[in-house]
Amino acid sequence: MPTSTVENYLKAIWSLQGQREGDYLVPVGQVAEKIAVTPGTATTMMNQLLKKGLVAYTPRKGVRLSEAGRKAALLVLRRHRLVEAFLVEVMKLDWAEVHEDAEVLEHVISDRLLARMDEMLNHPTHDPHGAPIPNAEGELTPDGTAVLADCSAGDYTLQRVQEHPPSFLQWLAELGLMPGTGLTVTHRNLEAGTLTLKLPNRADPVQISLLAARSLLVVLP
Ligand SMILES: [Zn+2]
């Protein structure tokens, strides 16, 4: 089983690769920045990951996950998201306060406990922040979402919150903006960097920054 350090590198490369397929290489400097280590430390790790067959790595060009690396990254993500769902649904913790615990537990939880959690939750497809949970084979079905900041005027349903610092999630909850909430974009002001929204339980329109809206993923209702 990979160490938690290896798992965090795989997760970082996976998120930096994003939707880009094919032979796109993530600069190792970006990986170092994401994990908060020096470029030298990250480069040493790239060689180790390469030896384990988890990445394709070309010095001075960058790195991408191999099939085995991608599967390992998605299985960490599965543990993270199932743990978050368990902490909220079963242990009744607030959705704003489960991420940090999940960051720790994702590396230590046994397959047996995870399978039991999955069963107790009745095999959830999404975590409390609306992110899809990869299946036990390490496969992830894309959910066809768009970034709210890029959306023009119209009706949408909030599907997922991408970044989840507690204060940001608490603010969203106060607005009543949770996964599953319907919303209307009434105005997108690129000069001011704001988005005006009509929310179901608010009489007055609400303005949020385009920066905040970058973390919100929506689908058409
Ligand atoms: Zn999380």
Boltz pocket constraint, residues with backbone or C-beta under 6 A from the ligand:
constraints:
  - pocket:
      binder: B
      contacts: [[A, 80], [A, 84], [A, 98], [A, 99], [A, 100], [A, 102], [A, 164]]
      max_distance: 6.0
